[in-house]
Amino acid sequence: MLRKGLLLFSLVWSISACQTKGDCSTESDADSDGVNDCDEETLGTDPESADSDGDGLSDREEIDCVSDPLNADEQCYQCGWEHNDPGDLVSTGSEVGDVIENIQLVDQCGDMVDIWDFHGSYHILYLTAAW
Amino acid sequence: MDFGFLFSLFEGRSGNPAVAEDCASYYETIGQPTFPVFADGNGLIAGATPLIQQNPEVCALSPEMEIISCYQGHNVYRQAMEDIKTHAGL
């Protein structure tokens, strides 16, 4: 969620910056990936490549699903979860009061999901056996 | 306040350690919820929390991924929810 906000802020800032600097155009999308050249410049993605990290998903697709378009190891979760790991979490242990370890679990869509990608919201972690 | 469930199975229906097929079928059984249904047949949650796979158990997690509280027993999610409200200042 935080990351999504930062991306949105970046895009808004980009448009503003482009209008004043004039060194790119919000009307131009050289690689036709749905992300204009100004936004590509701000995000650091390749304006000449629709898939900057070469992971098979376009930059637009990754932005829309809150995945990093510059990290080939991070792709959209099929179930639609956002990648909200802020990147600076540190696990402190496994007891009450600790920051939980970033465990990876398979979800109902078959993806391995990092639990830290649920950063930014309160959650109840419910553990049970199937009935 | 943003809030959600992270549902996880440590066992499948036959008592086996839960695998991907178990969480996919359980997801259908409970009506295709909007929250994740995980398979944790390797006991990763038990290793990362005070939970001991004593069916059922819950932990409340803060937005910063801090373990706020944990409980065992049926309907204990209500107590975890109260802890979340307190943590959020509500």
Backbone of each chain as ProteinMPNN parsed JSONL, in Angstrom:
{"seq_chain_A": "MLRKGLLLFSLVWSISACQTKGDCSTESDADSDGVNDCDEETLGTDPESADSDGDGLSDREEIDCVSDPLNADEQCYQCGWEHNDPGDLVSTGSEVGDVIENIQLVDQCGDMVDIWDFHGSYHILYLTAAW", "coords_chain_A": {"N_chain_A": [[0.836, -1.203, 0.0], [1.891, 1.245, 0.894], [3.916, 1.322, -0.922], [2.487, 1.426, -3.277], [1.371, 3.924, -3.017], [3.663, 5.488, -3.164], [4.447, 4.973, -5.769], [2.31, 6.131, -7.168], [2.637, 8.761, -6.348], [5.084, 9.247, -7.524], [4.433, 9.095, -10.22], [2.678, 11.26, -10.506], [4.407, 13.326, -9.795], [6.179, 13.068, -11.83], [4.785, 13.818, -14.129], [4.372, 16.489, -13.554], [7.033, 17.382, -13.416], [7.902, 16.906, -16.018], [6.431, 18.7, -17.456], [7.612, 21.079, -16.754], [10.356, 20.763, -17.234], [10.599, 19.78, -19.786], [12.039, 17.727, -21.03], [11.149, 15.283, -21.749], [8.279, 13.542, -22.963], [4.937, 13.385, -22.005], [3.188, 12.498, -23.762], [4.396, 10.707, -25.322], [5.152, 7.279, -25.873], [7.429, 5.28, -26.265], [7.956, 2.502, -26.272], [5.493, 1.463, -26.282], [4.199, 0.363, -24.022], [2.279, 1.257, -22.396], [3.101, 2.918, -20.433], [4.066, 6.144, -20.184], [6.864, 8.008, -21.604], [7.939, 9.904, -19.852], [7.132, 8.996, -17.348], [8.451, 6.563, -17.354], [11.066, 7.456, -17.24], [11.139, 8.596, -14.692], [10.56, 6.373, -13.08], [12.691, 4.811, -13.632], [12.642, 2.811, -15.433], [13.084, 1.158, -18.639], [12.569, 3.089, -21.384], [12.574, 2.139, -23.909], [11.938, -0.469, -23.832], [9.335, -2.68, -23.369], [9.197, -4.454, -21.332], [10.984, -4.043, -18.853], [12.52, -5.463, -16.932], [12.624, -7.921, -18.012], [11.043, -10.118, -17.274], [8.851, -11.211, -18.412], [6.481, -9.942, -17.967], [4.827, -6.939, -18.749], [5.936, -3.536, -18.18], [3.753, -1.921, -17.52], [1.843, -3.822, -16.67], [3.103, -4.749, -14.358], [3.246, -2.454, -12.769], [0.548, -2.0, -12.399], [-0.197, -4.192, -10.836], [1.147, -3.751, -8.564], [3.881, -4.545, -8.495], [7.43, -4.765, -8.755], [8.752, -3.285, -11.551], [11.384, -3.418, -12.182], [12.556, -5.57, -11.114], [13.225, -8.723, -11.749], [12.733, -10.95, -10.276], [10.464, -10.476, -8.945], [7.136, -10.819, -9.433], [3.731, -10.422, -10.668], [1.297, -11.525, -8.401], [-0.863, -14.233, -8.97], [-3.3, -14.33, -7.673], [-3.736, -11.726, -7.099], [-2.641, -10.333, -4.943], [-0.911, -7.584, -3.458], [2.492, -6.44, -3.772], [3.718, -5.483, -1.047], [5.887, -5.359, 0.612], [8.084, -3.314, 2.261], [10.8, -3.405, 2.05], [12.626, -2.862, 4.005], [12.224, -4.238, 6.314], [12.987, -6.037, 9.299], [13.249, -9.102, 10.769], [12.576, -9.869, 14.153], [12.187, -11.986, 15.78], [10.177, -14.712, 17.106], [8.182, -14.388, 18.905], [5.443, -12.882, 20.782], [5.296, -9.45, 20.158], [7.468, -9.384, 18.567], [8.803, -8.756, 15.255], [7.54, -10.615, 12.691], [9.052, -13.368, 10.983], [9.917, -13.38, 7.494], [8.21, -15.484, 6.053], [7.569, -17.855, 3.411], [4.747, -18.946, 1.747], [2.605, -21.225, -0.006], [-0.166, -20.231, -1.974], [-3.75, -20.243, -2.717], [-3.761, -19.933, -5.417], [-1.531, -21.099, -6.267], [0.866, -19.768, -6.111], [4.015, -18.933, -4.599], [4.076, -17.036, -1.784], [5.271, -14.131, -0.211], [5.071, -13.377, 3.158], [5.565, -10.867, 4.162], [4.678, -9.228, 2.192], [2.216, -8.454, 2.886], [2.432, -6.306, 4.428], [1.517, -3.218, 5.968], [-1.156, -3.35, 6.572], [-3.482, -4.354, 9.114], [-3.671, -7.733, 10.219], [-5.237, -10.894, 10.777], [-3.735, -13.802, 11.437], [-4.607, -16.927, 10.721], [-4.52, -20.16, 11.734], [-5.095, -23.475, 10.943], [-6.441, -26.855, 10.658], [-7.576, -28.581, 7.755], [-11.076, -29.254, 7.223]], "CA_chain_A": [[0.0, 0.0, 0.0], [2.816, 2.358, 0.94], [4.632, 1.316, -2.186], [1.547, 1.871, -4.291], [1.276, 5.374, -2.853], [4.895, 6.085, -3.671], [4.388, 4.905, -7.227], [1.359, 7.135, -7.622], [3.281, 10.049, -6.145], [6.131, 9.364, -8.546], [3.814, 9.361, -11.513], [2.17, 12.631, -10.489], [5.575, 14.192, -9.811], [6.768, 12.95, -13.153], [4.027, 14.632, -15.064], [4.666, 17.863, -13.213], [8.416, 17.666, -13.786], [8.021, 16.925, -17.463], [5.846, 19.926, -17.986], [8.505, 22.199, -16.525], [11.687, 20.537, -17.794], [10.454, 19.604, -21.22], [13.02, 16.797, -21.577], [10.455, 14.087, -22.163], [6.891, 13.866, -23.287], [3.91, 12.493, -21.456], [2.403, 12.029, -24.909], [5.168, 9.691, -26.034], [5.345, 5.964, -25.236], [8.262, 4.685, -27.31], [7.868, 1.035, -26.313], [4.06, 1.107, -26.332], [3.825, -0.523, -22.907], [1.237, 1.895, -21.589], [3.741, 3.835, -19.489], [4.674, 7.154, -21.05], [8.322, 8.125, -21.473], [8.262, 10.666, -18.639], [6.973, 8.112, -16.194], [9.536, 5.572, -17.425], [12.277, 8.125, -16.775], [11.041, 8.737, -13.239], [10.593, 5.062, -12.438], [13.968, 4.159, -13.929], [12.438, 1.721, -16.388], [13.633, 1.4, -19.97], [11.499, 3.568, -22.278], [12.663, 1.422, -25.187], [11.587, -1.873, -23.608], [8.037, -2.816, -22.695], [9.409, -5.314, -20.165], [12.326, -3.584, -18.479], [13.307, -6.461, -16.196], [12.669, -9.15, -18.786], [10.429, -11.248, -16.563], [7.674, -11.681, -19.137], [5.348, -9.06, -17.705], [5.151, -5.582, -19.179], [6.062, -2.556, -17.098], [2.395, -1.507, -17.148], [1.233, -4.902, -15.888], [3.724, -4.819, -13.031], [2.813, -1.279, -12.01], [-0.865, -2.188, -12.049], [-0.375, -5.202, -9.78], [2.065, -3.342, -7.502], [5.091, -5.356, -8.545], [8.552, -3.938, -9.177], [9.071, -3.551, -12.958], [12.836, -3.506, -12.343], [13.01, -6.746, -10.383], [12.727, -9.904, -12.467], [12.33, -11.977, -9.312], [9.165, -10.1, -8.387], [6.111, -10.81, -10.486], [2.367, -10.288, -10.168], [0.644, -12.711, -7.836], [-2.064, -14.579, -9.739], [-4.495, -14.029, -6.877], [-3.918, -10.271, -7.035], [-2.054, -9.678, -3.767], [0.079, -6.559, -3.786], [3.829, -6.596, -3.191], [3.826, -4.321, -0.157], [7.092, -5.409, 1.442], [8.786, -2.035, 2.068], [12.208, -3.643, 1.757], [13.518, -2.55, 5.124], [11.799, -4.95, 7.522], [13.945, -6.962, 9.895], [12.602, -9.979, 11.739], [13.213, -9.791, 15.474], [11.964, -13.216, 16.529], [8.932, -15.43, 16.862], [7.3, -14.233, 20.061], [4.61, -11.682, 20.785], [6.116, -8.241, 20.208], [8.511, -9.476, 17.535], [8.446, -8.686, 13.833], [7.535, -11.994, 12.213], [9.964, -13.732, 9.889], [9.283, -13.32, 6.163], [8.036, -16.847, 5.541], [6.932, -17.986, 2.097], [3.721, -19.984, 1.76], [1.884, -21.347, -1.269], [-1.552, -19.799, -1.814], [-4.756, -21.009, -3.464], [-3.486, -19.804, -6.852], [-0.319, -21.855, -6.554], [2.066, -18.93, -6.022], [4.706, -18.775, -3.324], [3.786, -15.659, -1.368], [6.018, -13.612, 0.94], [4.11, -12.832, 4.113], [5.831, -9.446, 4.333], [3.949, -8.461, 1.178], [0.962, -7.979, 3.484], [2.781, -5.148, 5.242], [0.706, -2.017, 5.749], [-2.519, -3.555, 7.064], [-3.646, -5.32, 10.202], [-4.125, -9.056, 9.767], [-5.328, -12.038, 11.673], [-3.14, -15.019, 10.873], [-5.467, -18.0, 11.227], [-3.881, -21.449, 11.425], [-5.999, -24.566, 11.293], [-6.416, -28.038, 9.8], [-8.753, -28.627, 6.87], [-12.152, -30.135, 7.687]], "C_chain_A": [[0.871, 1.253, 0.0], [3.521, 2.492, -0.408], [3.74, 1.821, -3.317], [1.424, 3.382, -4.252], [2.492, 6.07, -3.414], [4.92, 6.07, -5.193], [3.472, 5.973, -7.786], [1.964, 8.517, -7.502], [4.328, 10.279, -7.231], [5.549, 9.728, -9.897], [3.304, 10.793, -11.591], [3.335, 13.608, -10.577], [6.184, 14.226, -11.205], [6.072, 13.864, -14.144], [4.329, 16.105, -14.833], [6.06, 18.257, -13.683], [8.579, 17.783, -15.293], [7.494, 18.222, -18.037], [6.798, 21.101, -17.829], [9.857, 22.001, -17.208], [11.646, 20.357, -19.316], [11.431, 18.631, -21.836], [12.417, 15.433, -21.89], [8.999, 14.475, -22.411], [5.939, 12.862, -22.673], [3.031, 11.95, -22.575], [3.103, 10.874, -25.638], [5.307, 8.41, -25.205], [6.093, 5.103, -26.25], [8.113, 3.172, -27.402], [6.428, 0.522, -26.263], [3.641, 0.147, -25.217], [2.748, 0.082, -22.011], [1.781, 2.796, -20.5], [4.47, 4.889, -20.315], [6.146, 7.386, -20.692], [8.736, 8.919, -20.236], [8.184, 9.777, -17.401], [8.064, 7.047, -16.18], [10.833, 6.181, -16.882], [12.274, 8.224, -15.255], [11.185, 7.407, -12.526], [11.921, 4.343, -12.648], [13.832, 2.993, -14.88], [12.939, 2.135, -17.769], [12.517, 1.845, -20.92], [11.485, 2.881, -23.633], [12.289, -0.054, -25.05], [10.277, -1.959, -22.827], [8.153, -3.64, -21.42], [10.822, -5.076, -19.659], [13.15, -4.636, -17.756], [13.299, -7.831, -16.861], [12.048, -10.358, -18.113], [9.154, -11.759, -17.221], [6.426, -10.876, -18.907], [5.732, -7.643, -18.104], [5.257, -4.658, -17.967], [4.679, -2.129, -16.605], [1.722, -2.559, -16.268], [1.797, -4.932, -14.477], [3.333, -3.62, -12.175], [1.38, -1.477, -11.523], [-1.058, -3.195, -10.916], [0.551, -4.933, -8.598], [3.215, -4.342, -7.366], [6.199, -4.466, -9.099], [8.926, -4.243, -10.626], [10.557, -3.643, -13.235], [13.415, -4.713, -11.608], [12.397, -7.994, -11.023], [12.263, -11.007, -11.521], [10.967, -11.685, -8.695], [8.153, -9.985, -9.512], [4.732, -10.704, -9.853], [1.895, -11.609, -9.57], [-0.642, -12.977, -8.614], [-3.341, -14.248, -8.987], [-4.691, -12.527, -6.67], [-3.358, -9.596, -5.801], [-1.034, -8.652, -4.229], [1.429, -6.895, -3.133], [4.088, -5.378, -2.304], [4.998, -4.395, 0.809], [7.884, -4.125, 1.208], [10.27, -2.202, 1.821], [13.151, -3.372, 2.903], [13.096, -3.233, 6.426], [12.916, -5.888, 7.996], [13.2, -7.805, 10.924], [13.345, -9.91, 13.055], [12.983, -11.047, 16.297], [10.605, -13.805, 16.244], [7.955, -15.348, 18.034], [6.441, -12.984, 19.923], [5.498, -10.455, 20.992], [7.222, -8.231, 19.168], [7.944, -9.198, 16.149], [8.625, -10.089, 13.263], [8.546, -12.183, 11.08], [9.214, -13.678, 8.558], [9.191, -14.723, 5.57], [7.329, -16.815, 4.19], [5.992, -19.19, 2.129], [3.032, -20.027, 0.404], [0.416, -20.984, -1.037], [-2.481, -20.607, -2.723], [-4.575, -20.893, -4.979], [-2.205, -20.533, -7.25], [0.958, -21.048, -6.503], [2.704, -19.049, -4.645], [4.622, -17.303, -2.943], [4.633, -15.293, -0.157], [5.039, -12.969, 1.904], [4.337, -11.332, 4.336], [5.159, -8.595, 3.243], [2.588, -8.008, 1.679], [1.234, -6.854, 4.485], [1.826, -3.995, 4.936], [-0.727, -2.138, 6.218], [-2.49, -4.494, 8.267], [-4.13, -6.641, 9.618], [-4.315, -9.991, 10.952], [-4.799, -13.244, 10.913], [-3.849, -16.2, 11.519], [-4.879, -19.328, 10.781], [-4.79, -22.581, 11.87], [-5.727, -25.776, 10.39], [-7.668, -28.039, 8.941], [-9.807, -29.553, 7.466], [-13.009, -30.516, 6.512]], "O_chain_A": [[0.644, 2.189, -0.766], [3.697, 3.584, -0.95], [4.19, 2.553, -4.199], [1.378, 4.045, -5.288], [2.382, 7.111, -4.062], [5.358, 7.03, -5.828], [3.811, 6.643, -8.761], [1.839, 9.346, -8.403], [4.437, 11.374, -7.782], [6.095, 10.557, -10.625], [3.471, 11.465, -12.609], [3.282, 14.588, -11.321], [6.637, 15.265, -11.686], [6.716, 14.59, -14.901], [4.517, 16.872, -15.778], [6.253, 19.322, -14.271], [9.302, 18.649, -15.786], [8.051, 18.77, -18.989], [6.807, 22.013, -18.656], [10.443, 22.961, -17.708], [12.572, 20.752, -20.024], [11.653, 18.678, -23.046], [13.147, 14.516, -22.266], [8.565, 15.585, -22.103], [6.112, 11.65, -22.805], [2.223, 11.047, -22.357], [2.501, 10.167, -26.447], [5.547, 8.456, -23.999], [5.499, 4.314, -26.986], [8.142, 2.616, -28.5], [6.181, -0.683, -26.21], [2.838, -0.76, -25.433], [2.359, -0.504, -21.001], [1.017, 3.376, -19.728], [5.391, 4.562, -21.064], [6.604, 7.006, -19.615], [9.773, 8.635, -19.637], [9.056, 9.809, -16.533], [8.55, 6.669, -15.113], [11.593, 5.527, -16.169], [13.289, 7.965, -14.608], [11.847, 7.316, -11.492], [12.241, 3.389, -11.938], [14.795, 2.262, -15.112], [13.186, 3.313, -18.027], [11.618, 1.062, -21.225], [10.535, 3.009, -24.405], [12.319, -0.801, -26.028], [10.143, -1.373, -21.753], [7.308, -3.539, -20.531], [11.745, -5.819, -19.994], [14.364, -4.699, -17.948], [13.887, -8.783, -16.35], [12.468, -11.491, -18.346], [8.462, -12.62, -16.678], [5.413, -11.092, -19.572], [6.846, -7.198, -17.825], [4.745, -4.952, -16.887], [4.464, -1.993, -15.401], [1.109, -2.232, -15.251], [1.057, -5.118, -13.51], [3.114, -3.766, -10.972], [1.049, -1.16, -10.381], [-1.988, -3.059, -10.12], [0.721, -5.79, -7.731], [3.477, -4.894, -6.298], [5.925, -3.516, -9.833], [9.376, -5.352, -10.915], [10.969, -3.91, -14.364], [14.633, -4.852, -11.499], [11.211, -8.277, -10.858], [11.497, -11.889, -11.91], [10.388, -12.529, -8.012], [8.294, -9.165, -10.42], [4.582, -10.876, -8.643], [2.074, -12.673, -10.162], [-1.415, -12.058, -8.883], [-4.357, -13.921, -9.601], [-5.71, -12.107, -6.122], [-3.57, -8.398, -5.614], [-0.379, -8.826, -5.256], [1.489, -7.543, -2.088], [4.615, -4.366, -2.766], [5.095, -3.582, 1.728], [8.315, -3.865, 0.085], [10.941, -1.25, 1.423], [14.352, -3.623, 2.794], [13.549, -2.857, 7.507], [13.672, -6.444, 7.2], [12.589, -7.267, 11.847], [14.576, -9.894, 13.09], [13.522, -11.171, 17.397], [9.954, -13.447, 15.262], [7.021, -16.144, 18.136], [6.681, -12.139, 19.06], [6.342, -10.428, 21.888], [7.84, -7.196, 18.916], [6.751, -9.383, 15.905], [9.705, -10.675, 13.339], [8.841, -11.255, 10.327], [8.006, -13.909, 8.515], [9.98, -15.103, 4.705], [6.595, -15.879, 3.873], [6.387, -20.3, 2.488], [2.89, -19.001, -0.261], [-0.175, -21.376, -0.031], [-2.049, -21.535, -3.406], [-5.166, -21.663, -5.737], [-1.843, -20.576, -8.426], [2.029, -21.567, -6.816], [2.012, -19.244, -3.646], [5.049, -16.431, -3.701], [4.706, -16.053, 0.809], [4.258, -12.105, 1.508], [3.397, -10.608, 4.664], [5.085, -7.373, 3.371], [1.883, -7.268, 0.993], [0.37, -6.5, 5.287], [1.386, -3.819, 3.8], [-1.449, -1.141, 6.262], [-1.586, -5.317, 8.411], [-4.894, -6.668, 8.653], [-3.642, -9.884, 11.977], [-5.346, -13.647, 9.886], [-3.708, -16.443, 12.718], [-4.754, -19.588, 9.585], [-5.205, -22.641, 13.027], [-4.895, -25.721, 9.484], [-8.712, -27.544, 9.365], [-9.471, -30.527, 8.14], [-13.98, -31.256, 6.67]]}, "seq_chain_B": "MDFGFLFSLFEGRSGNPAVAEDCASYYETIGQPTFPVFADGNGLIAGATPLIQQNPEVCALSPEMEIISCYQGHNVYRQAMEDIKTHAGL", "coords_chain_B": {"N_chain_B": [[-9.452, 1.676, 9.077], [-7.241, -0.592, 7.702], [-7.698, -3.998, 7.187], [-7.352, -7.562, 7.269], [-7.618, -11.141, 6.628], [-5.274, -13.779, 6.996], [-5.251, -16.841, 6.032], [-4.378, -20.099, 6.925], [-3.483, -23.484, 6.327], [-2.343, -26.201, 8.183], [-2.673, -28.856, 7.992], [-4.04, -31.171, 5.611], [-7.236, -32.507, 4.496], [-7.049, -35.256, 4.893], [-5.384, -35.485, 6.958], [-2.823, -35.18, 6.262], [0.316, -33.394, 5.903], [-0.294, -30.11, 4.895], [-0.566, -29.235, 1.462], [-0.221, -27.518, -1.732], [-2.523, -28.276, -3.219], [-4.343, -28.762, -1.222], [-4.913, -26.243, -0.085], [-6.017, -24.997, -2.257], [-8.369, -26.494, -2.731], [-9.625, -26.141, -0.301], [-10.071, -23.45, -0.303], [-12.134, -23.321, -2.17], [-14.05, -24.756, -0.757], [-14.701, -23.094, 1.402], [-15.982, -21.057, 0.185], [-14.667, -19.365, -1.675], [-13.104, -17.048, -0.614], [-11.974, -13.577, -0.314], [-9.538, -13.346, 0.783], [-6.16, -14.626, 1.284], [-5.572, -18.163, 1.159], [-3.469, -20.256, 2.57], [-1.104, -22.988, 2.262], [0.603, -24.719, 4.7], [2.301, -26.95, 5.205], [4.833, -27.49, 6.076], [5.174, -26.38, 8.513], [5.988, -23.731, 8.861], [4.787, -21.427, 9.9], [4.403, -22.117, 12.559], [7.03, -22.141, 13.318], [7.655, -19.498, 13.164], [6.141, -18.064, 14.852], [4.39, -17.948, 18.072], [2.604, -20.04, 17.78], [1.465, -23.461, 17.817], [0.4, -25.362, 16.166], [-2.059, -26.225, 17.145], [-5.062, -26.885, 16.622], [-7.889, -24.684, 16.374], [-5.749, -21.796, 15.791], [-4.741, -18.386, 16.307], [-2.969, -15.412, 15.338], [-2.59, -11.972, 15.893], [-1.524, -9.5, 13.683], [0.393, -6.574, 13.251], [0.379, -3.585, 11.111], [3.065, -3.249, 10.653], [4.034, -5.733, 10.675], [4.401, -6.83, 13.143], [4.004, -9.203, 15.734], [1.197, -9.07, 17.5], [-0.482, -10.405, 19.312], [-1.385, -13.758, 20.318], [-3.528, -16.619, 20.154], [-5.213, -19.635, 21.223], [-7.831, -21.846, 20.238], [-11.413, -22.077, 19.572], [-13.164, -19.438, 17.95], [-11.422, -17.515, 18.884], [-10.458, -15.544, 17.347], [-11.929, -13.321, 17.729], [-10.976, -12.149, 20.084], [-8.427, -11.549, 19.206], [-9.085, -9.675, 17.331], [-10.046, -7.652, 18.957], [-7.667, -6.943, 20.187], [-6.328, -5.9, 18.023], [-7.877, -3.652, 17.489], [-7.373, -2.206, 19.817], [-4.623, -1.817, 19.545], [-4.658, -0.197, 17.346], [-5.734, 2.021, 18.384], [-8.474, 2.333, 18.562]], "CA_chain_B": [[-8.374, 0.746, 9.388], [-7.119, -1.703, 6.76], [-7.679, -5.248, 7.936], [-7.64, -8.75, 6.477], [-7.261, -12.446, 7.17], [-4.305, -14.641, 6.325], [-5.723, -18.155, 6.449], [-3.367, -21.097, 6.58], [-3.729, -24.871, 6.719], [-1.136, -27.007, 8.434], [-3.027, -30.214, 7.597], [-5.114, -31.369, 4.659], [-8.399, -33.25, 5.016], [-6.695, -36.618, 5.292], [-4.411, -35.431, 8.038], [-1.488, -35.025, 5.674], [0.821, -32.016, 5.906], [-0.998, -29.4, 3.824], [0.158, -28.871, 0.239], [-0.935, -26.541, -2.56], [-3.848, -28.782, -3.592], [-5.232, -28.643, -0.06], [-5.413, -24.877, 0.101], [-6.883, -24.674, -3.399], [-9.683, -27.098, -2.532], [-10.234, -25.535, 0.884], [-10.531, -22.138, -0.778], [-13.449, -23.553, -2.777], [-14.961, -25.229, 0.291], [-15.158, -22.005, 2.268], [-16.702, -20.047, -0.586], [-13.803, -18.467, -2.438], [-12.935, -15.748, 0.065], [-11.079, -12.612, -0.958], [-8.239, -13.371, 1.452], [-5.368, -15.796, 0.896], [-5.621, -19.439, 1.882], [-2.138, -20.822, 2.367], [-0.759, -24.315, 2.756], [1.812, -24.635, 5.525], [2.603, -28.313, 5.636], [6.179, -27.578, 6.643], [5.199, -25.793, 9.849], [6.745, -22.477, 8.89], [4.137, -20.469, 10.804], [4.717, -22.543, 13.924], [8.407, -21.76, 13.594], [7.825, -18.051, 13.115], [5.196, -17.467, 15.821], [4.193, -18.84, 19.232], [1.601, -21.062, 17.484], [2.021, -24.822, 17.917], [-0.456, -26.219, 15.344], [-3.13, -26.732, 17.995], [-6.209, -26.434, 15.825], [-7.301, -23.628, 15.552], [-4.986, -20.775, 16.498], [-4.632, -17.127, 15.568], [-2.106, -14.326, 15.787], [-2.872, -10.651, 15.334], [-0.313, -8.868, 13.143], [0.268, -5.126, 13.013], [0.795, -3.21, 9.754], [4.523, -3.354, 10.564], [4.282, -7.176, 10.758], [4.683, -7.22, 14.526], [3.049, -10.135, 16.341], [0.563, -8.345, 18.605], [-0.974, -11.373, 20.295], [-1.729, -15.064, 19.741], [-4.482, -17.363, 20.979], [-5.643, -20.95, 20.766], [-9.225, -22.177, 20.526], [-12.436, -21.63, 18.632], [-13.655, -18.054, 18.082], [-10.447, -16.637, 19.519], [-10.164, -14.423, 16.461], [-12.608, -12.135, 18.272], [-10.044, -11.526, 21.013], [-7.355, -10.974, 18.389], [-9.655, -8.469, 16.71], [-10.06, -6.618, 19.999], [-6.276, -6.502, 20.352], [-6.017, -5.051, 16.879], [-8.55, -2.357, 17.713], [-6.625, -1.501, 20.866], [-3.336, -1.417, 18.956], [-4.93, 0.886, 16.388], [-6.272, 3.162, 19.115], [-9.911, 2.475, 18.289]], "C_chain_B": [[-8.375, -0.388, 8.357], [-6.921, -2.998, 7.535], [-7.96, -6.414, 7.001], [-7.254, -10.014, 7.212], [-6.145, -13.069, 6.331], [-4.593, -16.047, 6.844], [-4.707, -19.208, 6.023], [-3.724, -22.467, 7.134], [-2.401, -25.544, 7.031], [-1.388, -28.476, 8.081], [-4.102, -30.194, 6.528], [-6.206, -32.217, 5.278], [-8.035, -34.647, 5.523], [-5.668, -36.647, 6.41], [-2.982, -35.313, 7.563], [-0.978, -33.592, 5.882], [0.273, -31.278, 4.68], [-0.062, -29.054, 2.67], [-0.742, -27.963, -0.599], [-2.351, -27.004, -2.908], [-4.837, -28.643, -2.437], [-5.771, -27.22, 0.087], [-6.306, -24.475, -1.064], [-8.281, -25.259, -3.199], [-10.392, -26.486, -1.33], [-10.779, -24.142, 0.549], [-11.918, -22.268, -1.412], [-14.473, -23.926, -1.699], [-15.525, -24.075, 1.116], [-15.689, -20.818, 1.469], [-15.873, -19.001, -1.274], [-13.67, -17.077, -1.793], [-11.962, -14.842, -0.676], [-9.693, -12.618, -0.322], [-7.461, -14.629, 1.049], [-5.636, -17.013, 1.78], [-4.305, -20.141, 1.567], [-2.083, -22.294, 2.802], [0.573, -24.203, 3.488], [2.141, -26.009, 6.099], [3.971, -28.476, 6.255], [6.297, -26.903, 7.999], [5.962, -24.493, 9.953], [6.128, -21.46, 9.849], [4.445, -20.825, 12.256], [6.15, -22.154, 14.303], [8.62, -20.272, 13.71], [6.939, -17.308, 14.104], [5.137, -18.362, 17.061], [3.218, -19.979, 18.95], [2.25, -22.446, 17.41], [1.183, -25.829, 17.137], [-1.482, -26.957, 16.213], [-4.418, -26.14, 17.452], [-7.366, -25.866, 16.649], [-6.568, -22.616, 16.42], [-4.948, -19.511, 15.645], [-3.52, -16.272, 16.166], [-2.599, -13.045, 15.133], [-1.554, -10.036, 14.903], [-0.58, -7.393, 12.893], [0.647, -4.806, 11.565], [2.309, -3.299, 9.554], [4.985, -4.792, 10.719], [4.748, -7.611, 12.134], [3.595, -8.182, 15.013], [2.47, -9.457, 17.577], [0.128, -9.303, 19.714], [-1.28, -12.675, 19.567], [-2.63, -15.814, 20.713], [-4.752, -18.728, 20.363], [-7.109, -21.141, 21.111], [-10.18, -21.615, 19.502], [-12.897, -20.205, 18.994], [-12.66, -17.105, 18.749], [-10.062, -15.462, 18.616], [-10.834, -13.142, 16.95], [-11.685, -11.394, 19.241], [-8.889, -10.876, 20.248], [-7.828, -9.677, 17.73], [-9.7, -7.323, 17.719], [-8.646, -6.069, 20.219], [-5.853, -5.578, 19.206], [-6.645, -3.675, 17.042], [-7.794, -1.538, 18.753], [-5.306, -0.969, 20.312], [-3.519, -0.224, 18.029], [-5.491, 2.127, 17.072], [-7.745, 3.396, 18.876], [-10.74, 2.078, 19.501]], "O_chain_B": [[-9.388, -1.061, 8.167], [-6.079, -3.077, 8.429], [-8.723, -6.274, 6.045], [-6.643, -9.969, 8.28], [-6.092, -12.897, 5.113], [-4.219, -16.392, 7.965], [-4.235, -19.201, 4.886], [-4.203, -22.594, 8.26], [-1.453, -25.469, 6.249], [-0.446, -29.247, 7.894], [-4.971, -29.322, 6.524], [-6.118, -32.603, 6.443], [-8.641, -35.151, 6.468], [-5.148, -37.705, 6.764], [-2.044, -35.341, 8.36], [-1.783, -32.672, 6.022], [0.37, -31.775, 3.558], [1.078, -28.638, 2.876], [-1.878, -27.677, -0.222], [-3.282, -26.199, -2.891], [-6.029, -28.431, -2.656], [-6.956, -27.026, 0.355], [-7.246, -23.7, -0.887], [-9.274, -24.584, -3.471], [-11.613, -26.328, -1.336], [-11.818, -23.726, 1.061], [-12.777, -21.41, -1.207], [-15.615, -23.468, -1.728], [-16.7, -24.087, 1.482], [-15.831, -19.715, 1.997], [-16.317, -17.866, -1.445], [-14.079, -16.069, -2.37], [-11.223, -15.288, -1.554], [-8.776, -11.971, -0.826], [-8.044, -15.583, 0.533], [-5.89, -16.895, 2.978], [-4.066, -20.564, 0.435], [-2.901, -22.763, 3.593], [1.543, -23.66, 2.96], [2.241, -26.193, 7.312], [4.247, -29.491, 6.893], [7.382, -26.852, 8.578], [6.521, -24.177, 11.003], [6.843, -20.723, 10.528], [4.713, -19.949, 13.078], [6.44, -21.875, 15.467], [9.616, -19.815, 14.271], [6.976, -16.08, 14.187], [5.767, -19.419, 17.092], [3.021, -20.824, 19.823], [3.403, -22.593, 17.005], [1.247, -27.027, 17.414], [-1.731, -28.149, 16.034], [-4.801, -25.022, 17.798], [-7.8, -26.543, 17.581], [-6.745, -22.585, 17.638], [-5.101, -19.561, 14.425], [-3.181, -16.396, 17.342], [-2.977, -13.038, 13.961], [-0.581, -10.044, 15.657], [-1.637, -7.013, 12.39], [1.181, -5.666, 10.865], [2.783, -3.411, 8.424], [6.178, -5.053, 10.876], [5.411, -8.639, 12.277], [2.413, -7.988, 14.732], [3.162, -9.288, 18.581], [0.345, -9.043, 20.897], [-1.417, -12.692, 18.344], [-2.515, -15.668, 21.93], [-4.555, -18.95, 19.169], [-7.581, -20.663, 22.142], [-9.81, -20.786, 18.67], [-12.999, -19.835, 20.164], [-13.033, -15.998, 19.137], [-9.424, -14.509, 19.061], [-10.392, -12.034, 16.644], [-11.618, -10.165, 19.225], [-8.433, -9.788, 20.601], [-7.07, -8.717, 17.593], [-9.428, -6.171, 17.379], [-8.464, -4.867, 20.413], [-5.119, -4.609, 19.404], [-6.012, -2.657, 16.764], [-7.599, -0.333, 18.591], [-4.92, 0.171, 20.571], [-2.654, 0.647, 17.937], [-5.699, 3.158, 16.432], [-8.221, 4.527, 18.974], [-11.969, 2.134, 19.454]]}, "name": "protein", "num_of_chains": 2, "seq": "MLRKGLLLFSLVWSISACQTKGDCSTESDADSDGVNDCDEETLGTDPESADSDGDGLSDREEIDCVSDPLNADEQCYQCGWEHNDPGDLVSTGSEVGDVIENIQLVDQCGDMVDIWDFHGSYHILYLTAAWMDFGFLFSLFEGRSGNPAVAEDCASYYETIGQPTFPVFADGNGLIAGATPLIQQNPEVCALSPEMEIISCYQGHNVYRQAMEDIKTHAGL"}
